[in-house]
């Protein structure tokens, strides 16, 4: 029983650390994108993303909800296993590299 507990703890702690790092990275990327939009808006002398929340701070959250709500389309004349598997393989390779 102790060996199983040690195995589970030694497996879960690095996994939890990786998930926390990934979430922090995604949040940082979202806010860097917001900063980029604001800088581009300033260069073009127009109003940037400032509609959602206070000075646009909720814009990355709105973008994430919009992306998650998009329809997942699989072409009708394709092999769905290969279509989904290739996307998952590319994502895993990108995260590992």
ZAKOLTI-926560 format. One record per atom (N, C-alpha, C): x, y, z; residue in three letters. Coordinates in pm, whole numbers, plus 50000, padded with zeros to 5 digits. Atoms other than C-alpha are relative to their C-alpha. Example, Ala and Ser with C-alpha at 12.3 -4.5 7.8 and 13.67 -1.06 7.14 Angstrom:
% residues 2
500894988150000ALA;512304955050780ALA;500905012050000ALA;499184988149994SER;513674989450714SER;499235010950073SER;
//
This chain:
% residues 97
500824988050000UNK;500005000050000UNK;500865012650000UNK;499124988449994UNK;502835023850085UNK;500695002449866UNK;499344998650129UNK;504565016649753UNK;499065006549899UNK;500984994150090UNK;501385025449565UNK;499835014850030UNK;500144986049961UNK;501015057749759UNK;501225008249956UNK;498784993150042UNK;504645067149693UNK;500015001749849UNK;500064999250146UNK;504185059449323UNK;499025010849954UNK;501024990250039UNK;501005080149299UNK;500495014150029UNK;499514986749963UNK;502555109749481UNK;501165004049909UNK;498854996650086UNK;505775107849276UNK;499575002249855UNK;500524997750135UNK;503665107348958UNK;499165012749994UNK;500924988750003UNK;501115133949052UNK;500685013550020UNK;499354987249973UNK;503465160849182UNK;500645005849875UNK;499474994250125UNK;505445164848855UNK;498905003349899UNK;501104997250091UNK;502195162848659UNK;499295013050039UNK;500634987749951UNK;500635190048875UNK;500895012249972UNK;499094989150031UNK;503755211648834UNK;499935003649852UNK;500064997550145UNK;503565207648456UNK;498715007149963UNK;501294993750029UNK;499875217148451UNK;500015014550046UNK;499934986249949UNK;500505248148664UNK;500865008649907UNK;499134992650092UNK;503375258748434UNK;499295002649868UNK;500724998350126UNK;501205253248126UNK;498925010650013UNK;501054990049979UNK;498335273848269UNK;500615013950011UNK;499334987049989UNK;500715302048364UNK;500485004849864UNK;499534996450134UNK;502195301448014UNK;498855004649912UNK;501164996250082UNK;498765302847850UNK;499435013550043UNK;500494987049952UNK;497665332048070UNK;500955011149957UNK;499034990050042UNK;500895350647994UNK;499875002949851UNK;500164998150144UNK;500435345247620UNK;498735008049971UNK;501254992650022UNK;496855357847642UNK;500195014950027UNK;499824985949969UNK;497925390147808UNK;501065006749914UNK;499074994450098UNK;500895394847574UNK;499265003349871UNK;500814997150119UNK;498395392747289UNK;499185012750022UNK;500744987849969UNK;496285419447460UNK;500915012249991UNK;499064988850008UNK;499345441747497UNK;500365002949855UNK;499704998050141UNK;500195436347130UNK;498865007349929UNK;501164993350061UNK;496665446447027UNK;499955014750040UNK;500034986049955UNK;496875478047238UNK;501105008149934UNK;498904992850066UNK;500255487647090UNK;499685002349854UNK;500374998350141UNK;499045481646735UNK;498915010649985UNK;501064989850005UNK;495965502646808UNK;500595014050020UNK;499374986949978UNK;498165530846937UNK;500775004449875UNK;499284996650124UNK;500335529346623UNK;499055004749891UNK;500974996850105UNK;497245531146405UNK;499045011250042UNK;500844989249947UNK;495655558646618UNK;498524996550000UNK;501395004449986UNK;492505539346690UNK;499824994350141UNK;500305005449867UNK;490775525746999UNK;500344985149999UNK;499635014149990UNK;492195492247107UNK;498904991950066UNK;500995008549933UNK;490435463547281UNK;499725005050141UNK;500324994549868UNK;488805482047569UNK;498534998450035UNK;501445001349980UNK;485185470547555UNK;499684990150112UNK;500305010849905UNK;485335439147772UNK;500785002350129UNK;499364997949871UNK;486055446648137UNK;500645013850011UNK;499324987449976UNK;488115474848278UNK;501215000649908UNK;498964997850101UNK;490445487748002UNK;500354987549920UNK;499815011650085UNK;490025454847817UNK;500694988250064UNK;499285010949934UNK;491545431748079UNK;499284986549989UNK;500725012750016UNK;488825405648022UNK;499954995449855UNK;500005003650141UNK;489415404947646UNK;500634986249975UNK;499465013550021UNK;491725374047663UNK;499034989050043UNK;500995009849957UNK;489015355647857UNK;498884998749897UNK;501045000250104UNK;486405365447597UNK;500504992849875UNK;499435006950115UNK;488745353447321UNK;500064984950023UNK;499945014249967UNK;489225320147498UNK;498634993449996UNK;501365005550004UNK;485475315047542UNK;499524998949855UNK;500385000350141UNK;484925323647176UNK;500674988249929UNK;499295011050062UNK;487605298647071UNK;499444986550044UNK;500545012749949UNK;486155271247294UNK;498604997349947UNK;501385001850045UNK;482635277347162UNK;499914997449850UNK;500055002350144UNK;483635273246797UNK;499644985649969UNK;500435013350042UNK;482215243846611UNK;501194991949953UNK;498935009150041UNK;484555214146567UNK;499564993049872UNK;500415005250131UNK;484395204446198UNK;500984989249956UNK;499215010850059UNK;485615171246060UNK;499504998249857UNK;500445001650139UNK;485565168945679UNK;499314986549979UNK;500825012150015UNK;482985143345564UNK;500704988849923UNK;499335010250081UNK;485265125345315UNK;501394996750052UNK;498685002949944UNK;488205121345552UNK;499884988850103UNK;499945009949894UNK;489285094345792UNK;500065007650132UNK;500094991849880UNK;488205109346123UNK;501074996350103UNK;498965004049904UNK;490705088946329UNK;501345006649965UNK;498744993850042UNK;493645101746124UNK;499915015250017UNK;500184985649990UNK;492235137146118UNK;500195004850143UNK;499884996249858UNK;491925139046498UNK;501354995950056UNK;498715004849950UNK;495035118146567UNK;501165008749958UNK;498924991250047UNK;497245140546354UNK;500035013050079UNK;500064987749922UNK;496055171546538UNK;500514997650143UNK;499525003149865UNK;496675154846876UNK;501504997550000UNK;498565002650008UNK;500125143146765UNK;500785013049988UNK;499334987150017UNK;501105178246653UNK;500005007850133UNK;500084993149872UNK;499895192846984UNK;500984994050101UNK;499095006749904UNK;501815167047189UNK;501465002949965UNK;498634997250040UNK;504995172046986UNK;500385014550029UNK;499744986049971UNK;504705209747024UNK;500215002350149UNK;499864998349855UNK;504295206747401UNK;501284993450051UNK;498785006849957UNK;507195182147434UNK;501235007849959UNK;498824992750052UNK;509555203247219UNK;500135012750065UNK;
//
